[in-house]
Amino acid sequence: MEWVRVEQHRVAWLDTAHTIIQQSYTGTLYLDEYLPVLERCATLIRMESHPVDVIIDVRRLHINQMREFLAIVRYVTSKVPSNQRRVVVCADRLFINALADATSSLALKTMAEIEFFETLDQAIRHLTRQIEKEVFCS
């Protein structure tokens, strides 16, 4: 697994076929720190001619203000590469509940399409099953 380090936040392909990419965040995340990670991830995804799924691992992330995180989410929705497919988030239950509460009043199509898992293994297994279903059905 080759990591691209951007401050304490990283981007890596999880498979050799480049169908799943992981963003991993550690410490405190601010919008200006996230933008280089987002741009790097989007660039890598756009380099592929096939659909790419994204795992966002925020289990070791400390968010000082949910407002800052929601600004990030809004920005992300405007920068999604055309070949980006599914997004799954690895987060602890407290984070997932806080995010659900904070976004419940927002009409963010992207948030409705995001799936949440508590472990990276669960997220990878889920995406692998989805990819296998698509290959089997086509």
C-alpha positions in Angstrom: 0.0 0.0 0.0 1.6 3.3 -1.1 0.6 6.2 1.1 0.8 9.8 -0.1 1.3 11.9 3.0 -0.3 15.3 3.2 0.4 16.6 6.7 -1.0 14.0 9.1 -3.7 13.0 6.5 -3.1 10.4 3.8 -4.4 9.0 0.5 -3.7 5.4 -0.7 -5.0 2.9 -3.2 -6.2 -0.2 -1.4 -5.9 -2.5 -4.4 -3.7 -3.0 -7.5 -6.6 -2.5 -9.9 -7.2 1.0 -8.4 -10.9 0.5 -7.7 -10.8 1.5 -4.0 -8.9 4.5 -2.7 -8.6 5.4 1.0 -8.4 8.8 2.6 -7.1 8.5 6.2 -7.2 11.4 8.7 -5.4 11.7 12.0 -5.5 14.6 14.5 -7.4 17.7 13.9 -8.8 18.5 10.5 -9.3 22.1 9.1 -10.6 23.0 5.7 -7.2 24.3 4.5 -5.6 21.0 5.4 -8.2 19.0 3.8 -8.1 20.7 0.4 -4.7 19.2 -0.6 -5.9 15.7 0.4 -9.1 16.2 -1.6 -7.2 17.5 -4.7 -4.7 14.6 -4.5 -7.5 12.0 -4.2 -9.5 13.5 -7.0 -6.5 13.6 -9.3 -5.7 9.9 -8.6 -9.4 9.0 -9.3 -9.5 11.0 -12.5 -6.4 9.2 -13.8 -8.4 6.0 -13.9 -10.9 5.2 -16.7 -13.1 3.0 -14.5 -15.3 3.7 -11.5 -13.5 4.2 -8.2 -14.9 3.7 -4.7 -13.7 5.9 -1.8 -13.2 4.9 1.9 -12.8 7.8 4.3 -11.3 6.8 7.6 -11.9 9.3 10.3 -11.6 7.0 13.3 -8.5 8.9 14.6 -9.8 12.4 13.6 -10.6 15.1 16.1 -13.0 17.7 14.7 -13.0 20.9 16.7 -16.2 22.2 15.2 -18.9 20.3 13.3 -19.4 23.5 11.3 -15.9 23.2 9.9 -16.6 19.6 8.9 -19.9 20.6 7.2 -18.0 23.2 5.2 -15.7 20.4 4.1 -18.7 18.2 3.1 -20.2 21.1 1.1 -16.9 21.7 -0.7 -16.5 18.0 -1.4 -19.9 17.7 -3.1 -18.8 20.3 -5.7 -15.5 18.5 -6.5 -16.5 14.8 -7.0 -14.8 13.3 -10.1 -17.2 11.9 -12.6 -15.9 8.3 -12.2 -16.1 8.3 -8.4 -18.7 5.8 -7.4 -19.5 4.9 -3.8 -18.3 6.6 -0.6 -18.0 4.8 2.7 -16.9 6.3 6.0 -15.1 4.5 8.8 -16.0 6.3 12.0 -16.9 5.6 15.6 -20.6 5.6 16.6 -20.3 9.0 18.3 -19.0 10.7 15.2 -21.7 9.1 13.0 -24.4 10.3 15.4 -23.0 13.8 15.5 -22.7 14.0 11.8 -26.3 12.7 11.3 -27.6 15.3 13.7 -25.6 18.1 12.1 -26.7 17.2 8.6 -30.3 16.3 9.2 -31.5 19.8 8.4 -29.3 20.0 5.2 -30.4 18.7 1.9 -27.1 17.2 1.0 -27.6 14.5 -1.7 -24.0 13.3 -1.1 -24.6 12.6 2.6 -27.6 10.4 1.8 -25.4 8.3 -0.4 -22.6 7.8 2.1 -22.5 4.5 4.0 -20.9 4.3 7.5 -18.9 1.5 9.1 -17.1 1.3 12.4 -14.1 -0.6 11.0 -11.9 -0.5 7.9 -12.4 -4.2 7.4 -16.2 -3.8 7.4 -15.9 -1.0 4.8 -13.5 -3.0 2.5 -15.7 -6.2 2.8 -18.8 -4.1 1.9 -17.2 -2.5 -1.2 -15.7 -5.8 -2.3 -19.1 -7.5 -2.2 -20.7 -4.6 -4.1 -18.0 -4.8 -6.8 -18.4 -8.6 -7.0 -22.2 -8.2 -7.5 -21.6 -5.7 -10.3 -19.2 -8.0 -12.1 -21.5 -11.0 -11.6 -24.5 -9.1 -12.9 -22.8 -7.7 -16.0 
